[in-house]
Amino acid sequence: ALGARRARGRLLVDGLMGGQPAPLLLRGLHVAIVDEADGVLIDEARTPLILSGGDGAAEEPELYGEALALVGGLGTGLDYRMIPAERSLHLTPRGRVRLAALADGRGGLWAVRRAREELAEQALSAQHWYHRGAQYVVAEGKVQIVDEFTGRIMPDRSWERGLHQMVEAKEAVEITGRRRTLSRITYQRFFRRYFHLCGMTGTAAEVAGELRWVFGLRVARVPTHHPLRRRNTGVRVVADAEAKWAAVVREAAAAVAQRRAVLVGTCSVAASQILGERLAAAGLAAEVLNAERHAEEAGIVAQAGEAGRVTVATNMAGRGTDIKLTADVREVGGLHVILTEFHESPRIDRQLFGRGGRQGDPGSYVAIVALDDEIFTRFVPATWLASLRGMAAAHGEVLPDHLGRWVRWWAQAAAERLNASTRRNTLSNDENTERMLSFSGRG
């Protein structure tokens, strides 16, 4: 902004002569105060920050449709192996041979082994791991990514390496151009560039070690301003989704009968819509807050603390959402929070539970989950799940408390280990790239 006027003497002379140099825009990365620090510095740090660009024109848009059609001839287990914990898949040697046979005579990228295998794996990923109402929504004729931590739409963001275009082809919307990476940096390296870094959150204790190791930050506990009056009413692990939704409806109806306000947390847009329909069928009017209704968020949250009100929400009603209770709701026990699916991190569960019992208000929470929830099918061995379903059937479709707590601990511990490993690898790769580029000199 200053251009040639950088010298202090020149600036003083300009000031005496009445000149008005252009103001400085940024003095440097000096102080950062991070709200919901564990969400930003830990949870979101699995994926690097990427600046991308492109001309907006799709290259060979029919290619993605061909890939989706072609992988229909491949079989799970024989031609490709799925890895649920990592949400990834890989072609087997048999699958590579089968793919080459299916692509024979097509020409173009299909004639290049690495290109066709990448196209096939992206097409399979789009079919198996990316679902409408979970990882994305279709709005205004576009595929829009939903942030898994906040439940909000992330406009102008896209998946890389052609995956976004593959999802667009699956949803039969206009295919956008592939974007190329212009620059990238990890959250860890970016925030460590500040001279002073600090933040606040209600759920930092579990990741205090990583915050100290990566960012050099110590965690200090601050006591609540008012005594805590939030009650934990337990964890119920049932056999399947059908039993779960029925139990959630009964739980919500019981709270409404007491004239309490109810907040039900779901992990996806699709799940929130399913539950909204179930509640309506049971005669319970519910407001559904998800990425497709983000424009109505303020109005829905403002009414969520009223007597007999049932609000079904994704993680949009998690971190930082303050639900104000009416006096009559406060008198009968406050907000009742129902969690319907455990998150990969217990910290995010606690954020949802923390919507109730705020600022000295009364409140309560319960977890009602199913053994076929994604976190269990991804991180608990299938043979164990089969045994647990049998135990649930023997106990009225609900696991005994100690088994419910154990299976939750096992799944979330496995997820946290995987995510921590991903963050370490992301940071290590970023630092290795920086070291390599330091020898490249100036362009």
N, C-alpha and C positions, 0 to 999 in steps of 0.2 A: 504493500500500500504506500510506503514511503518512497520507494524508488531510489533516486539519487540523494534524497534528503535524510539519509540515515544518520549522518554524523551529528553529534549532540550540538556542536557549535552552529551548524547550519540550521538546526531546529530553533535555537535561541535567536538567531538573526531573523528568521522568518517570523518568530513571535513578536519581536520588536517592531518589525516592519508591518505588522498587522496581517500577515499571511495566515491562511487556514489550511494546513496540510491535511491530507486524508487521514482519518483516524485509524489507529491500528485495529485489526479485526480479532487477533488472537495472540496472546503473548507467549503461548507455549502450553504444553500439557503440565499444568502446575498442581491443581487440586481436583480430585474426583470424589464426590459423595454418591455412593451407589445405594439406591433404594432397593429393597428386596435383594440384598447382596448375594445370598446363596443361589437365588434363581439366576442371576446374571453371571456371577463369577464361577459357579459350579455347574448348574444344570445346562445352561446354554453354551457352555464352553466345550461341549463335545464337537460342535460344528464350527469351523473357522469363519471369520468375517470375510466375505468375498465381494469385491467390486467387479461387476461384469458389464460387458457391452456387446452390441451386435447391430446389424443393419435392419433387424426386424423381419427379414424375409426368410421363410421356411425353405430349407434345402430338401428337395425331393420329399414332399409331405406324404406321398403315397408309400414311401419306404416303411413308415411306422405301421401303417395298416397291414402291409405285407408281413411284417415281423409278427404282429399279433396273430395273424391267420396261420403263419408257418409254425409257430410254437404249439399250436393246437395238436400237431402231430407228435409231440414229445410227451413221454410219460413220466410222472413223478416217481422218484426212486430209481428207475432204470436209466433215464436220460438226463435227469438233473437231481441234485441233492439239495434239499431245503435245510437251512440252519435257523430254526425259530428264534433262539436266543439272540442271534446277531441280526435277525430279520434280513437274511441274505440267502442266496442260492448260487450254485455252481453247476455247470454242465459236467457230466461224467465223460470218460473216454468214449463210451457207447453213444452218449448224446451228441458228442462232436461229430462222430461218424454219421449218425442219423441226420443231423442238421445239414451236413455237407450234401447228403443224398437228396434231402428235401429242397435245398437251394440250387441243385445242379441245373445249369442252363439258364439261370436268371440273369447272370452278368452283373455289372456294376459292383457295388460294395459286397454283394452276396458271393462274389468270386474271391474275395479276400478273407482268409480264414479268421484273423483276429477281428475284423470288422463285423462279420456275420455272427460270430460268437458273442460279441458285446451287444449287438442288436438283439439277439435271442435272449440273453440274460436280462437286459433291460425290459423286454416285453414280458418275460415271466415275472419279473419283480412288479411291474405295473399291474399284473393280474392277481398276484398272490399277496403282496405286501401293502399295496396302496388302494384304499377303498374309499369310495364316496361317502361322506358323512363321518369319516374318521380322520384320515390324513389330509383330506381336501374337501371342498364343496365346489359346485358349479354354480356360478352367479354371473349374470349379465353375459352369458355365452362364453365364460372363461373359467378355466380351472384355477382356483385360488387356494393356496396352501393354508392350512389351519395350524397354528402353533400348538404343539402338544402340551406345552406347559401352561399357557394362558387361555387356550381355547379360542383365541382370536384369529381373524383372517390376517395374513401377512401380505399386503398388497405389493405388487411389483417384485415379488420374489419368485424364484423358479428353481426346480431341481436341475442338477447339471448332468452332463454327458448324455443328453438325449432322453433322460427319464421323463422330464416334464412333457416333452412332445409325445412320448409313448402314452402317457396318461391322457393327454388331449385326444389322441387317436382313439383310445378306448372309449372315451366319453362322446366321441363324434362331434367335437367342437372344432373351431378353426385352429389350425396348428400354427404356433408361433415359431419364429426363427430360433435356432440354437444360439446361446450366448457364450462368449468366450471370456475366460477369466483375465481381468486386467491387473488385479492386485489382490493379495490375500494376507491375512494375519490372524493369529489366534486371539481369542479373548484374553488369554493369560499374558501374552506378550504386549498386547495393546495397553491393558490396564497397568502393567508394571512400568510403563513409560512415564507415568505420573510421578512427580516428586512426592506428593502426599495422596495417599489412597485410604479411604475409610468407607464405612457403610453401615446399614442397619437392616435387621430382619428378625422375625420372630422364631426362626428355625435355623440357627447357625451351629448349635452345639455338636450335632452329629458330624459336621464337616470341618470342625475346628482345626484338625490336623492338616487337611489339605489347604485350607486358607493360610495356615502358617508356613507350610512348605513351599507353596507356589507363589504366594503374594507377600509373605512376610507379615501377615496381619494376625494380631492376637484377638481372641474373642473374649469380650467382657459381658457378663450377664447383668441385665438391668431388671430389678423386681417390678412386678406389675403395680400400677398406680392404685388399684383397688384389689381387695381379696378375690381370689378366683372362686367362682360359684358354678363352674361348668362340670357336669356329671358325665362320666363314661358309662353307658349302659350295655357295653359288651360288643362282641364280634360274633356274627352268625355266618357260618360257611355252609351253604346248601349245595345240593348235588348239581343243579343245572340252572340255566337262565330262566326257564319257565317258573321254577320254584322260587327263584330270587325275586322276579318281578311281582309274583303273588304276595310274597312276604313284605316287600317294600310298600305295596298298596295297603296291606293291612296295618303296617306300622304308621303310615301317613294318616290313614283314617282314624286310628286311635288317638293320634296327637290332635287332629282337627276336632275330634269329639270333645277334647278338653279345651278348645278354643285357643290352642297354641298356634304359632306360626311355624311352618315347616320348610326347610331347605333340603332338597335332594340333589346330591352331586353325582354326575355321570362323567365318563371319560371321553365321550364322543358325541357329535351332533346326532348321529343315527340312534344311539342309545337314549338320548334325551327325548327324541321324537317318539320312540317306542313307548317309553314310560309315560309320556304325556297322554298318549292314546289309551294306555291301560288305566290311568287315573280317571280319565274322562268316562271310560266305560263303567267305572265303579261309582260314578256320580260325584267325583271330586274334581272341581274346576281347578286347573293348574296353569300357571304361566310358565312357558318354556323359554329359557334364555340360552341361546347358543350363537354360533358365528353367523347364522343366517338371519338373526334378529338383533344384530349388534346395535342398530340404530335406536332400538327401543330399550336399551340397557338401563339408562338412568331412570326411566319411569317404572320399569319392573322392579329394580332394586329399591326404589323409594316406597313401594307398596308391600315389599316382602316381609315386613315386620308386623303386618296387621293380623288380627285374630282370624283363625281359620284359613289363612292364606297358605297355599302350597306353591312353591317355586321350584321348578326343575331346571338345573343349570349345569353347564360344562364348567371347566376351570375358569371361565370368565368371572364366576362368582367366588373365586378362591382368594388369591393373594390381594390384600389391601381393601377388599370390599367391606364396607361398614353398613350393616343392616340395622336401621333404627327401629326399636320396638315401641309399640304403643303401650300405654300404661296398663291396660287390661291384660295384654300378653305377658308383660313382665310379672304381673301378679300370679299368673297360673303356671309359671315355670319357664317362660322365655322361649327362645328359638330352639327347635329340635332339628338337628342336622343328621341326615341319613346319607352315608357313603355307600355307593352301589358297586364300586370296583376299586381295588387297591391300585395305587400308582406304583411306578418302579421305585420311587423313593418315599419312605415313610414321612419325610419332611413335607411333601406335598399333601399327604393325607392330613397331617396336623394343621396345615394351612386351611383346609376346608373345615375341619372341626373347629378351628378358631373363629369361624364366623359367628358362632354362638358363644354366649357367656362373655361378651366384651364389656370393658369399662365397668366391671362390677355387676353387670346384669346376670340373672340366672340363665341357664341353658343346659342342653344335654346333647349327646351324639351317640350314634350307633353305626356299626358297619354291617351291611348285609350283602354278601358277595357269593359268587358261584364258582365251583371248581372248573367250569369251562370258560372262565374269564381269561383274557389274553395273558395276563401276567403268570397265571398258573400253567397254561398250556405251553408257554415259551420257556419257563425256567424250572418247572418241576417234571421229572421223568414220567413218561406216559404210564409206566407200570405202577408207579406210586399213586398217580391220579386214579387209576382203575381201582386200586385197593381202598383209597379214601372214599370213592363213590360207594363202594360196598359198605363201608363203615357208616356212611351217612344214611344209607337205606335202612341199616339196622337200628338207627337212632332217630327215626321219624324224619328222614331227609335232611337232618342237620348234624354236622360233625360235632363231637364233644368239644368243649371249650379248649382243652389243652391241645387237641389236634388242630383246631382252627388257628390258634395262635402260632403253633409250630409251622404249619404250611405257609402262613403269611410270612413269618420270619425267614424261612428258607428261600421263598421266591424273591422277596425284596433284597435279601442279602446277595443272592446270585446276580440280580439286576444291578445293584450298586457296584459290585466288583467289576462287572463288565463295563459299566459306564465310566468308572474310575480308570480302568485300563485304556479305554478309548480316549479319555482326556489326556492321559500321559503320553500315548502314542501320537496324538494330534500335536501336542506341544513339542515332543521330541522331533517329529518330522519338520515342524516349522523352524526349529532351531538349526537342524541339519541343513535345511535349504538356505537359511541365512548365512551359515558358515561357508557353504559352497559358493554362493553368489558374492561373498566378500572378496573372492579372488578374481572376479570378472572385470573389475575396473569400470571406468565410466564409458557410457555409450557415445 
